[in-house]
C-alpha cells in the first residue's frame, strides 16, 4: 500500500531551489532511507511530509504530496503533524521528568484521564525499547539519561501521540556507535507497526536498516531502489560514486 | 613618544572606568551618612513601622509606613496591570505579528519609553484622574489607582522589550519539536515558549517594577500625596519618592526632617537594589 504519493514536488527558499521535481512513493511498513550529501534537499523533503516547512515564510512549493490519497495541504495541519511523528537530529528532552516527557504530547492532545495517560506512556516507552531501562526511574529528570536513551525517549514521546508515520531526521548524528545500534534496532522493530522515513548522513546506516533507499543530489532524486540493489549495482554512476565515498 | 601616549591613554581610560564606580560609592556613603543620622533620635523600628508622617509638627513624627505602603500599593497595581499586557504584547510581537505590524509596534513602544514622565503625569492628571473620579464616584480622582495605571504605561516598554528578547532566544528547535508533536500555535506558545522564556520574562518584570518604584514625577502629580495608610486603591497615597521630591526643598539642612528624607532614600535604595539583584539572578539563570 502506498502511504505517501509525492508528485512533481519542487521547493524554493526565496530564489534558491531546494527540491527539483521529485516524484516518488513511500510504501506502508517500510523503512525508506534518504541519503545524499548535505544541501541535497533531503531534510527539506522530510519536513514537507509533516508540513513543518509551513513555518518557513520564504518558502514556495509546487507539486503535490498525497497522504493515503489526500492532499496534505487540504488536511488539518495539526492532524498532519500528529500522524507524522518526527524525531530530530539532536535528542530534545524537555526539562521535565521522564514520565512527563512522554505524557506531554498525550496531555496536549486533550487526554486527561490519568489511567489512560499512564497506559499510553508505558506503551510508548515499551515500543521505543527503553521501558526496561527507565521503568524504575520515571520521575527522574530526562536529562539524567544518556544521549542514546534520550533519543529513544524522544521516539517514545513521538509514539505516544499515536502517529502512523515516523520521520527520522538524522536521528543518530549526535550519538555514539552503541547508542546508534540501539536506535537502529528500535527502528527495525517499529516498522512492523509504522511507516518510517529515515534521512541520514550515514550511508552505512541506510544500508543496515533501509528497505529501500533514495539518493538525493542537489535537490534531485537521482535513484530510488531496493537497498540491496542500490548498494550492489546502482543504475546511476553518481549514486555509485557517493556510496563508495568518491564524494560526499 | 608613542609609549608615553599609550601610557597616558591607558591611564585616562582606567580613571574613567574607576570614576563611575567611585561616584556610586560616594553617593552610597553620603546617603548612609546623612540618612543614618536620623536614627540617633528616632529608633529604626519607629521609623519603618510608624504610622504617622508629620515631619514639621512639634514634636515631629517620622513614621514612614504610610509612604512604604503607598509605594508598594502603586507599584503592585502597576505590576498587575502591566505584566499581563506587557507579556501578551511581547508574545504578539515575537510570535504572531506579521513583519510590518511588528516593526510598527516596536517603534511605538520605543516611543512610549521616550515620553518624559512629567508629560505622562500631566496627561494623566487632565484625562485619567477625572475619569477615575467619575467612574468610581470618588471625591477625588487623585488615587493610587490613577498612579498605578500611569506607571503601568511606563513599565510597559521595559517589560515588552526584554520579554520579547527572552522569547526570541528560545531555541528554534523547541518550537519545531512542539509543532512536530501536533501542537497548535497557541499550545506551542503557552506550553513551550513561555515556560522556556520564563526566567527572562521574570527578569523583564523585575526591571519593570524597578522602573515603577523609582518613578517620581508622574506619581507625585496624580496620586494625591496624602501621607496616611491607604485602606483601598481608590484612596490618595503618597510614595517614598514623591515625599523626597516634595519635601527636600523645604527641609532645613541638618534637621531631623532632612535626615529622615535621606533615610527614605536608603529605604528606596534597598528596594531597588533588591529588585535589580533579583532581576540579575533571573537573567543569569537564563544564560546558564
Interface residues (C-beta under 8 A of the other chain):
Chain A: X50 X52 X55 X78 X79 X81 X82 X85 X86 X88 X90 X92 X104 X105 X108 X109 X157 X158 X161
Chain B: X173 X174 X175 X176 X177 X179 X180 X181 X182 X183 X184 X187 X191
